[in-house]
Amino acid sequence: MLIRYRKNYEKIAMGLLSFMPTEKDLKKLQQTIKQYETNDDWQLFLWKDGDDIIGIIGVLLRDADIVEIQHISVNPSHRHQGIGKQMVKALKDMYPNRQLQANEFTASFLDKCEL
């Protein structure tokens, strides 16, 4: 289930975001987290399975019609189980009147989701 990011999830969120190719550098990772914490148009969600947080998905609310997926990552030990697709579906359910779009880093994954 998707839950909204809160500051007390910062270390978990940073760990999951660090699997993204663009977020390997610590300073860049800290800037990304700060962007999600301070800008209302940037929303970060964690995927909770039981008591464990195993995935993360971050979006930019472009306008009234577009939700752009900026980041998506799943803990490596939980990959290939459909969790990423579940996160995208939950996001689509959360924003039913908006179109999901990918950025250059999430496009190949979003194409596989076949929404």
N, C-alpha and C positions, 0 to 999 in steps of 0.2 A: 504494500500500500504506500502511496506517496504521502509524505509529510513535509510540511514547509520547513526550510532551514531556519535554525535558531543559532545564536552565538555559541551556546554550549555544545553544539555539534561541529564546531570549527575544525578541530583536529581530524575528525572522521572525514569531513567534507574535503579538507585539504589533501588527505591521503587518497581519497577516491579521485579527486580532480587531477592529482599528480600522474595518473595513468594516461591522461590526455597528452598527445604529442606536444601541444603548445604550452603545456603547464609544467614542464620539467624544472625550470628555474624557480628557486624559492621566492625571489622578489616578484616575478611575474605571477606566481601562484597567490602570493599575499595581495597583490593588486587586484586579481580576479575576485578573491573573496571579499575584499573591500567594496568592489563594484556591486556585488550582489547584496551586501549589507547596507549600502548607502543610496542606491538608485532604485526607486520604486518600479521602474520599467524592467529591471533585471530581477528575475525570480529564480530561486534555487530550491530544488526539492530532493529529498532523500527517499530511497526505497527501503522500506522496513519489511523484513521477513521474520515474523516472530519477534524475538528480542534483538535481532541483528540488523544493522544497517549495511546493506550490501551493494547499493547502487546510488547514483546521483544523476540528476538531469537539471540543466540550467537553461533558462529561456530569456529572450529579450522580447518584451511586448512592443512590437514595432508600431502598431496602430490598432484601430478598432477591429481590423480584420486579420492581422498577421501575428502569429507567435513563432519566433525564430529560435530553433534549438541551437544553443551555443556550445553546450557541453553535454556529453552523455558518457557515463563510465560505470562499469560493473566490476566488483571485486574479482580478480582473476580466478579464484577458486570457485566462483559461482557462474562463470561464463558458459555459454552454449546451452543454457537452460531456458532461454526465452525471456529473461528478466528485462533486458533492454527493450524488447518489443512490448512487454507488459507496461513498462514505464511510459513509453510513447502512447500506448492506448489509454492509460490513465490520464495522461496530459490532454489527449484529444477529448476525453470525457469531461475534463475540468474546464476546457475552453471549447464548448460545442459549436459556438458561432464564429470561430476563428479558424483560419487555415494554418496548418503546421508547415513551416519551411525549415530547411536546413541551412547551415552556413557551409563554407568549404570544408570544414573539418568533420562535420556530422552528416554530410550529404550521402556518402556511400552507405552508412548504416541505415539512414532513414529510407533509402531506396529499397533496402532488404525488408523493411517492415511492411511494405505494400499496403498502405492505408487506403 
